[in-house]
Amino acid sequence: MAAGCNWDIFCTVVDNYGDIGVTWRLARQLVAEHGLNVRLWVDDLASFQPLCPAINPNLSEQSLDGVTVRHWISPFPDAAPAAVVIEAFSCELPQNYLAAMAAMQPKPVWVNLEYLSAEDWVEGCHGLPSPHPRLPLTRHFYFPGFTTHTGGLLHEAGLTERRMAFQRDPAAQADFWASLGVKPAPDALRVSLFGYENPAVAELLGVWAEGALPVLCLLPESKLLPQVTTFFGVTGLIPGDQRQRGNLILHVLPFLPQPRYDELLWACGLNFVRGEDSLVRALWAARPLVWHIYPQQDDAHRAKLSAFLARYCAGLSPLAATALQDFWHAWNAGKGAGLAWVNYRQHRAEIDAHAVRWIDGLLKNEDMAAHLVQFCQSKLK
């Protein structure tokens, strides 16, 4: 695709960070690695700011890391559509923008960037066209995924090398912890805890506090904070606070920008993550993880979770696979996580090694940004 080609990416912020996290990474990578002119339309700049502190929520237009960030307001301003239009996660393009797309010759390439799933049906739906019912436009469905028959996962150039250099450099890790005001004990299991509200958190924290293994828990600001506050019996916890109960030490962290959050994942021995963006980054960290999948009213998330677990556990021994699956299901069900942890920790060595090996297969697939550029190039006339 020719350098300088114009792309528009539309994103509505649904669960505070997941959707904008993915689209912001994608936009930066398209600019940095493919020379594209990218305009990112976001409806909630205030929720965007924790991921990118340089964002000014009061500006209608600003440029960051080469990306033009526009505030998506209603009514939507008249804007000339780009050659490629990415509708992230079925966010529904403004009607006047759609009409402008229909009036263009040639027509823009219109892609609906879908949510990540490991389910088998994704391969058959990836890339399928969907004609608009009224306008002379065709939308194509683009599914990120874990196989060569899907759209792949975001993986910017040099990510693996940066991660490995960090994990092999004790001084770099010591500097990172010092910057957070944390001094981990050498024998402590370092855990990052990021998730949605979860009644299982008190049970799990209790097991860690009473266990023989020292646990250092790093809690970025999230929806778990009120429940953790209740567990420690205090009136409130804010970033910078530290609490200890038994063998558990908890540090509350501010919400970290994306590059710093990557380092937290790299530095910990176990990462609890939520949604889509942090799941992918935790996988690339080559550390064991526990995914709190976004809950859906029709329980569709349970099938997605089981599909991913079936894929992720391939290569583990039956006992370790069962322990991992039971722990993930207990965490997502909101009960039984303490008991499941007791079994899980017995297989930690095997699960640790598996997390490193498992991403080798992912690295054989093409990066999502590069795959998306090729896909759109094939549709341009």
C-alpha positions in Angstrom: 0.0 0.0 0.0 1.4 3.4 -1.0 2.8 5.5 1.8 0.6 8.4 2.7 -2.7 6.5 2.0 -5.4 7.9 4.2 -7.2 5.7 6.8 -10.0 6.6 9.2 -10.5 4.5 12.3 -13.7 4.9 14.3 -13.9 3.8 18.0 -16.5 4.1 20.7 -15.3 3.5 24.2 -17.4 0.6 25.7 -15.6 -0.8 28.8 -13.3 2.1 29.4 -10.1 0.8 28.0 -10.4 -2.4 25.8 -11.7 -0.9 22.5 -9.6 2.2 22.6 -6.6 0.2 23.7 -6.7 -1.9 20.5 -7.4 0.9 18.1 -4.8 3.2 19.6 -2.1 0.5 19.2 -3.3 -0.2 15.7 -3.3 3.5 14.7 0.2 4.0 15.9 1.5 0.9 14.2 -0.1 1.8 10.9 1.7 5.2 11.0 5.1 4.0 12.3 5.5 0.8 10.2 3.4 1.4 7.1 3.7 5.1 6.5 -0.1 5.7 6.5 -2.0 8.9 7.4 -4.3 7.8 10.1 -7.2 9.7 11.6 -8.6 8.1 14.8 -12.1 9.2 15.8 -12.9 8.6 19.5 -16.1 9.4 21.3 -14.6 9.5 24.9 -11.3 11.3 25.1 -11.4 11.4 28.9 -11.3 7.5 29.0 -8.6 7.6 26.4 -6.3 9.9 28.5 -5.2 7.2 31.1 -3.8 5.1 28.2 -2.1 8.1 26.7 -1.5 10.9 29.2 -0.6 13.4 26.4 -4.2 13.4 25.2 -6.1 16.7 25.9 -9.7 15.7 26.3 -10.8 19.3 25.5 -9.4 19.4 22.0 -11.5 18.5 19.0 -8.4 17.6 17.0 -4.8 16.9 18.0 -1.8 15.0 16.7 0.0 12.3 18.8 2.7 9.9 17.7 1.8 10.8 14.1 -1.9 10.0 14.5 -4.5 12.6 14.1 -7.0 12.1 16.9 -10.4 13.6 16.4 -13.2 13.9 19.0 -16.2 12.0 17.6 -19.1 14.2 18.5 -22.8 14.3 17.6 -23.9 15.7 15.3 -21.0 14.5 13.3 -19.1 17.1 11.3 -18.9 16.9 7.6 -15.6 15.2 6.8 -14.2 13.8 3.6 -13.9 10.0 4.1 -10.6 8.3 3.8 -9.6 5.6 1.3 -9.9 3.0 4.0 -12.5 3.2 6.8 -12.2 1.0 9.9 -15.3 0.6 11.9 -13.9 -0.9 15.2 -16.1 -3.4 17.0 -19.4 -2.6 15.3 -19.4 1.0 16.5 -21.7 2.2 13.6 -20.5 4.9 11.4 -22.3 8.3 11.4 -25.0 8.5 8.7 -23.6 11.6 7.0 -20.2 10.0 6.8 -21.7 6.9 5.3 -23.5 9.0 2.7 -20.3 10.7 1.8 -18.6 7.3 1.4 -21.4 6.2 -1.0 -20.9 9.3 -3.1 -17.1 8.7 -3.6 -15.5 7.2 -6.6 -13.8 4.8 -6.1 -15.6 3.7 -3.0 -13.6 3.4 0.2 -12.6 0.1 1.6 -14.9 -0.4 4.5 -13.8 -2.9 7.2 -15.6 -3.9 10.4 -12.8 -4.8 12.9 -14.4 -7.5 15.0 -13.7 -8.7 18.6 -11.0 -11.3 19.2 -12.2 -14.9 19.5 -10.6 -18.4 19.3 -13.9 -20.0 18.2 -13.7 -22.2 15.1 -16.3 -20.3 13.2 -14.1 -17.2 13.0 -11.9 -18.7 10.3 -15.0 -19.1 8.0 -16.3 -15.6 8.6 -13.0 -13.7 8.4 -13.0 -11.4 5.3 -16.6 -12.0 4.3 -18.3 -9.2 2.5 -21.7 -7.7 3.6 -23.4 -5.3 1.1 -25.2 -2.3 2.6 -29.0 -2.7 2.4 -29.5 0.8 0.9 -26.2 2.3 -0.2 -23.7 1.2 -2.9 -21.2 0.1 -0.3 -19.8 -3.2 0.9 -18.4 -3.8 4.4 -15.9 -6.6 5.1 -15.7 -8.4 8.4 -12.2 -8.7 9.8 -11.5 -11.1 12.7 -8.3 -11.0 14.7 -7.3 -14.5 15.8 -4.8 -17.1 16.6 -4.4 -18.9 13.3 -3.2 -18.2 9.8 -6.8 -18.2 8.6 -7.7 -15.2 10.7 -6.5 -11.6 10.9 -3.7 -12.3 13.5 -2.8 -10.3 16.6 -1.2 -6.9 17.0 2.5 -7.3 17.4 4.6 -4.2 16.7 8.1 -4.5 15.3 10.8 -5.2 17.9 8.3 -6.1 20.7 9.8 -9.5 21.4 13.3 -8.2 21.4 12.4 -5.4 23.9 10.5 -7.9 26.1 13.4 -10.4 26.2 16.0 -7.6 26.8 13.9 -6.4 29.8 13.4 -9.8 31.3 17.1 -10.6 31.0 18.2 -7.3 32.6 17.9 -7.2 36.4 19.0 -3.6 36.5 16.2 -2.6 34.1 13.7 -4.5 36.3 15.0 -2.9 39.4 14.6 0.6 37.8 11.1 -0.2 36.9 10.1 -1.3 40.4 11.8 1.7 41.9 9.9 4.0 39.6 6.7 2.6 41.1 7.9 2.8 44.6 8.0 -1.0 45.0 10.8 -3.2 46.3 9.9 -6.8 45.7 11.2 -9.5 48.0 13.4 -11.9 46.0 11.3 -14.9 46.8 7.9 -13.4 46.3 5.5 -14.3 43.5 4.8 -11.0 41.7 1.2 -10.8 40.5 -0.5 -8.0 38.5 -4.2 -7.9 39.2 -6.4 -6.2 36.6 -10.0 -7.1 36.1 -13.7 -6.4 36.3 -15.7 -6.5 39.5 -15.3 -10.0 40.9 -16.6 -11.6 44.2 -13.8 -14.2 43.9 -11.1 -11.6 44.7 -11.6 -11.7 48.5 -11.3 -15.5 48.5 -8.1 -15.4 46.4 -6.5 -12.7 48.4 -7.3 -14.6 51.6 -5.6 -17.8 50.3 -2.5 -15.8 49.3 -2.4 -14.1 52.7 -2.6 -17.5 54.5 -0.3 -19.4 52.2 3.4 -20.3 52.6 4.4 -18.5 49.4 5.0 -14.7 49.7 2.9 -12.9 47.2 3.4 -9.3 46.0 0.2 -8.2 44.3 0.3 -5.1 42.1 -3.2 -3.6 41.6 -3.6 -1.0 38.9 -6.6 1.2 39.3 -9.6 -0.8 38.1 -13.1 -1.9 39.0 -11.5 -4.4 41.5 -10.3 -1.6 43.7 -13.5 -1.2 45.9 -13.6 -5.0 46.6 -9.9 -5.1 47.5 -10.5 -2.1 49.8 -13.2 -4.1 51.6 -10.9 -7.1 52.0 -8.4 -5.0 53.8 -11.0 -3.4 56.0 -10.1 0.2 55.1 -12.2 3.1 54.0 -10.3 3.6 50.8 -7.2 2.7 48.7 -5.5 5.1 46.3 -2.4 4.7 44.1 0.7 4.6 46.2 -1.0 2.8 49.1 0.5 -0.5 50.5 -1.3 -3.0 52.7 -0.1 -6.3 54.1 -2.0 -9.3 55.5 0.0 -12.4 56.3 2.2 -13.4 53.3 0.4 -11.0 51.0 1.7 -7.5 50.2 -0.5 -5.3 48.0 0.6 -2.2 46.2 -2.0 0.0 44.5 -0.7 1.4 41.2 -2.0 4.3 39.1 -3.5 3.3 35.8 -0.4 2.8 33.6 0.0 4.1 30.0 0.4 1.2 27.5 4.3 1.1 27.4 4.5 1.0 31.2 1.8 -1.6 31.5 3.7 -3.8 29.1 6.7 -3.6 31.5 4.5 -4.5 34.4 3.4 -7.7 32.5 6.9 -8.5 31.7 8.1 -8.0 35.3 5.4 -10.2 37.0 5.3 -14.0 37.3 1.5 -14.1 36.9 -0.8 -11.6 35.2 -4.6 -11.3 35.7 -6.0 -9.4 32.7 -9.4 -8.4 31.4 -11.0 -7.7 28.0 -9.0 -8.0 24.8 -6.1 -5.6 24.7 -4.5 -6.7 28.0 -5.1 -10.4 27.1 -3.0 -10.0 23.9 -0.3 -8.0 25.7 -0.2 -10.6 28.5 0.3 -13.4 25.9 3.2 -11.5 24.4 4.7 -11.1 27.9 5.4 -14.9 27.9 4.2 -15.2 31.4 1.3 -17.2 32.9 -2.0 -15.3 32.8 -5.6 -15.5 33.9 -8.1 -13.9 31.6 -11.3 -12.2 33.0 -13.4 -12.2 29.8 -15.9 -9.4 29.3 -19.2 -10.9 30.6 -22.2 -10.9 28.2 -25.8 -11.2 29.2 -26.5 -14.2 27.0 -23.4 -16.0 28.4 -21.8 -16.0 24.9 -18.5 -15.2 26.7 -18.4 -18.7 28.2 -18.1 -20.3 24.8 -15.4 -17.8 23.9 -13.5 -18.6 27.1 -13.7 -22.3 26.6 -12.6 -22.0 23.0 -9.5 -20.1 24.0 -8.7 -22.4 26.8 -8.9 -25.4 24.5 -6.4 -23.8 22.2 -4.2 -22.4 24.9 -3.9 -25.6 26.9 -2.8 -27.7 24.0 0.7 -29.0 24.9 0.1 -29.0 28.7 -0.1 -32.3 30.6 -3.7 -33.3 31.4 -3.3 -32.5 35.1 -1.8 -29.1 34.4 -4.4 -28.3 31.8 -7.2 -29.2 34.1 -5.7 -27.1 36.9 -5.3 -24.1 34.6 -8.8 -24.4 33.2 -10.4 -24.9 36.7 -8.6 -21.7 37.9 -9.7 -19.6 35.0 -13.3 -20.8 35.2 -13.4 -20.2 38.9 -12.1 -16.7 38.5 -14.7 -15.9 35.7 -17.5 -17.5 37.7 -16.7 -15.4 40.7 -16.4 -18.3 43.2 -14.0 -21.2 44.0 -10.8 -19.3 43.0 -9.1 -20.0 46.3 -9.5 -23.7 46.1 -8.6 -23.7 42.5 -5.4 -21.8 43.2 -4.2 -24.5 45.6 -4.3 -27.0 42.7 -3.0 -24.5 40.1 0.1 -23.6 42.1 1.2 -27.3 42.1 1.7 -27.0 38.3 3.3 -23.6 38.2 6.6 -24.7 36.8 5.0 -26.5 33.8 2.6 -23.6 33.2 5.5 -21.1 33.4 7.4 -23.0 30.7 4.2 -23.4 28.6 3.6 -19.6 28.5 7.0 -19.1 26.9 6.6 -21.9 24.4 3.0 -21.1 23.4 3.8 -17.7 21.8 6.3 -19.3 19.4 3.3 -20.5 17.3 1.7 -17.1 17.4 4.9 -15.5 16.1 4.7 -17.6 13.0 1.5 -15.8 12.0 1.6 -12.4 10.4 1.1 -9.4 12.6 -2.5 -8.0 12.5 -1.5 -4.6 11.2 0.5 -5.9 8.3 -2.2 -8.5 7.5 -4.9 -5.7 7.6 -2.9 -3.5 5.3 -2.5 -6.4 2.8 -6.2 -7.2 3.1 -7.3 -3.6 2.4 -4.8 -3.3 -0.5 -6.4 -6.2 -2.2 -9.8 -4.4 -2.0 -8.6 -1.0 -3.3 -9.5 -0.5 -7.0 
